């Protein structure tokens, strides 16, 4: 359990021996592009803690500030509009790149910006870092909806996204595949499904509703989630698997039931869960087996995460007010 955000972030950024060993196999600077999001600060800090002598650089527009989340822990920051190719060209060389930019929320009604960020930008980055290895974030939204009893799509499942965001995410992967092959850039793709760090995530979304006595929609009746600290570990270990063409990994935990999770939160809060609708036959889920085999198993189970989230809410821990909208079945965000 964590009493403060400082304790939480210390845990999220703690490198494992496997992370230290993986990064030692890939010496040189590490640059994190689009690092100012929810995962960037603790992921960059983990890389820095794994090798304090290594130069670690976080790049973002930093339009809302936030540089101190990096600089306090020895991570350099650079302000850059990544959609400006001239600014990207001035970024420092680095043999190791973590690509984190992406646009999901706000896509509906401004689809052009979503496609520019998700599809144009990978081409710019591959051309700038053609001599680097790149670990690039993607999403489980590239998969079709699947029956939960199948265990979810594997990395070999044909991709069939729902909605423009999912299609643009597939476009991002296709750009890495094309430019990776054309320029010889080794890439590993992280198809992340719902990381949680107690201040945000699908578990927080469900917990807040249960605690407030609000109705929990069961239409998207199943999901995956993973402790952000474990997702950080798996991401940095993926440098071992950068390849041409790119190799993709589902980075997430096991398939979970919304009904079961809500019922467990209700027991912890001393409330009664309220549900609406019924579980659809399919859900947006992923099979994490191959990612676990290559990058290691999550150390924190979903049941542990449920207890941590409940305790965080009960003590009044700060939340990021960034809902996942995991309930959406139309692909509109």
MOLIN-V163560 format. One record per residue. SS is DSSP state (A for helix, B for strand, O for the rest). PSI is psi in whole degrees, 0 to 359 (NA if undefined). Layout:
SS|PSI  SS|PSI
This chain:
O|156  O|128  O|335  O|163  A|328  A|316  A|319  A|312  A|330  A|317  A|319  A|332  O|8  O|118  O|147  O|165  A|326  A|324  A|313  A|318  A|319  A|314  A|329  A|333  O|350  O|76  O|167  O|174  O|154  B|129  B|131  B|113  B|133  O|44  O|355  O|9  O|199  O|323  O|334  A|311  A|315  A|330  A|314  A|321  A|323  A|317  A|320  A|318  A|330  A|331  O|86  O|342  O|350  O|143  O|124  B|129  B|132  B|128  B|132  B|168  O|332  O|43  O|336  O|20  O|208  O|2  O|328  A|335  A|338  A|308  A|329  O|333  O|22  O|13  O|125  B|153  B|147  B|127  B|127  O|136  O|104  O|342  O|353  O|105  A|328  A|319  A|320  A|322  A|334  O|356  O|151  O|152  O|152  O|132  O|345  B|122  B|132  B|118  B|114  O|353  O|146  O|152  O|123  O|296  O|136  O|2  O|319  O|121  O|345  O|51  A|328  A|317  A|322  A|315  A|324  A|313  A|317  A|337  A|319  A|317  A|319  A|325  A|317  A|315  A|319  A|321  A|322  A|321  O|46  O|343  O|16  O|169  B|143  B|127  B|116  B|131  B|138  B|209  B|156  A|351  A|353  A|348  O|158  O|162  O|142  B|151  B|132  A|329  A|354  A|346  O|353  O|164  B|142  O|177  O|344  O|355  O|134  O|134  O|135  O|74  O|155  O|124  A|164  A|324  A|311  A|320  A|320  A|328  A|321  A|320  A|321  A|313  A|321  A|325  A|319  A|322  A|315  A|306  A|330  A|316  A|316  A|324  A|355  O|33  O|119  O|131  B|142  B|134  B|128  B|106  B|91  B|136  O|104  O|69  B|151  B|138  O|19  O|334  O|348  O|167  O|166  A|325  A|322  A|319  A|314  A|317  A|316  A|319  A|315  A|316  A|326  A|359  O|19  O|161  B|136  B|121  B|129  O|1  O|313  O|84  O|352  B|156  B|170  B|153  O|161  B|142  B|130  A|326  A|322  A|321  A|322  A|314  A|311  A|325  A|312  A|329  A|339  A|346  A|334  A|345  A|12  O|135  B|166  O|116  O|169  O|148  B|131  B|148  B|134  B|118  B|102  O|180  O|190  O|162  B|133  B|156  B|128  A|317  A|314  A|315  A|316  A|320  A|322  A|318  A|319  A|320  A|321  A|327  A|348  O|35  O|179  O|124  O|144  B|129  B|154  B|138  O|195  O|159  O|129  O|163  O|338  B|164  B|165  O|98  O|170  B|153  O|117  O|6  A|314  A|322  A|319  A|318  A|322  A|319  A|358  O|151  O|146  O|138  O|338  O|123  O|164  A|321  A|321  A|316  A|320  A|315  A|320  A|315  A|316  A|316  A|321  A|314  A|320  A|331  O|4  O|30  O|147  O|141  O|158  O|353  O|45  O|81  O|150  O|338  O|37  O|342  O|342  O|127  O|357  O|0  O|12  O|126  O|NA
